[in-house]
């Protein structure tokens, strides 16, 4: 299982490099970080996704929920 999480994170980082203007790739990277319990990186990538697509209310909810748990 750990292999797939690490592999997913690597692939997502490559996608961010290839498609830096796609909010979806930042969402995918955030999800990969979430699966590896890296909350700060998860929030940072969800926020980057929102700067590209500010109409994504689902991502806003994720950020609020994660921020609440980090307090």
Buried (B, 14 or more C-beta within 10 A) or exposed (E): EEEEBEEBBEBBBEBBEEEEEBBEBBBBBBBBBBBEEBEEBBBBBBBBBBEBBEEBEEBBEBBEEBEEEEE
